[in-house]
């Protein structure tokens, strides 16, 4: 059994990967339900780390549902070894930490979440791993490839804001309209790219949707 909050060093392809594992809340809706979650942070070259406030909000959402959650620094960030690899090696990082987490919780089902750049990494990694459900926050759909075959391999929730200065709501909506697989859109009208002043809305809306969607998968 892991501690309530545990600093971890995981061996990656580029060297050590710095991570933090947090246990889910005991007695919560999905405590003991054999789910584990991994969260990916925004772009490292623009200050993105696992301590980002949107990442921290995602951790709280999963923790409040009773789900163990791992956040980590991509290669070259914080105490993680290596250098930024333009969304290539970062996919390997995510796959490795996911395998590590699943080894800690055998028979568990994997949930992925990513914010901005991290959402692109999560989407790409979902093509290489078995993923039960995925959350994409403010996905830069015009810069990175998401669901190259036009459909995701797992249920997906997409959160986007009406005041996003980097990824317009219109771009996200147009992309959603092209997907063949069902995706649950979560629109937060007053949210900017970094959800300034809207983290509570993010937590409430996404928490409600995850509670619903995971119940369907039970």
LINNORMO-V610655 format. One record per backbone hydrogen bond with DSSP energy under -1.0 kcal/mol. CO is the residue of the C=O (numbers start at 0). NH is the residue of the N-H. E is the energy in kcal/mol with one decimal. If there is no record, write none. Layout:
((CO,NH,E) (CO,NH,E))
This chain:
((3,22,-2.1) (5,20,-2.9) (7,18,-2.4) (9,16,-2.9) (11,14,-1.1) (14,11,-2.3) (15,80,-2.7) (16,9,-2.7) (17,72,-2.6) (18,7,-3.1) (19,70,-2.3) (20,5,-3.0) (21,68,-2.8) (24,27,-1.7) (27,30,-1.6) (29,32,-2.0) (33,108,-3.2) (35,110,-2.6) (36,69,-2.8) (37,112,-1.9) (39,114,-1.9) (42,45,-1.4) (42,47,-2.5) (43,46,-1.3) (48,51,-1.6) (51,55,-2.5) (52,56,-1.7) (53,57,-2.2) (54,58,-2.4) (55,59,-2.0) (56,60,-2.1) (57,61,-2.3) (58,62,-2.8) (59,63,-2.6) (60,64,-1.1) (61,66,-2.5) (62,24,-3.0) (62,65,-1.5) (64,29,-3.0) (67,36,-2.4) (68,21,-2.8) (69,38,-2.6) (70,19,-2.8) (73,76,-1.8) (76,79,-2.4) (84,87,-1.5) (87,90,-1.1) (87,91,-1.1) (88,92,-2.3) (89,93,-2.1) (90,94,-2.4) (91,95,-2.6) (92,96,-2.5) (93,97,-2.1) (94,98,-2.2) (95,99,-2.3) (96,100,-2.4) (97,101,-2.5) (98,102,-1.7) (99,103,-1.1) (100,104,-1.4) (104,107,-1.7) (108,35,-2.3) (109,131,-3.1) (110,37,-2.2) (111,134,-2.2) (112,39,-2.4) (113,136,-2.8) (114,117,-2.2) (115,118,-1.5) (115,119,-1.1) (116,120,-1.6) (117,121,-2.3) (118,122,-2.4) (119,123,-2.2) (120,124,-2.6) (121,125,-1.8) (123,126,-1.2) (124,127,-1.9) (132,111,-2.2) (133,156,-2.4) (134,113,-1.9) (135,158,-2.8) (136,115,-3.2) (138,140,-2.2) (139,142,-1.7) (139,143,-1.8) (146,149,-2.9) (149,179,-3.7) (154,133,-2.1) (155,183,-2.8) (156,135,-2.8) (157,185,-3.2) (158,137,-3.2) (159,187,-2.4) (167,171,-1.9) (168,172,-2.8) (169,173,-2.3) (170,174,-2.2) (171,175,-2.7) (172,176,-1.8) (174,177,-1.4) (175,178,-1.0) (183,157,-2.6) (185,159,-2.1) (187,161,-1.8) (187,190,-1.9) (190,162,-2.3) (191,194,-1.2) (194,197,-2.2) (197,201,-2.3) (198,202,-2.7) (199,203,-2.6) (200,204,-2.7) (201,205,-2.3) (202,206,-1.9) (203,207,-1.9) (204,208,-2.0) (205,209,-2.9) (206,210,-2.1) (207,211,-1.8) (208,212,-3.2) (209,213,-2.6) (210,214,-1.1) (211,215,-1.4) (212,216,-1.2))
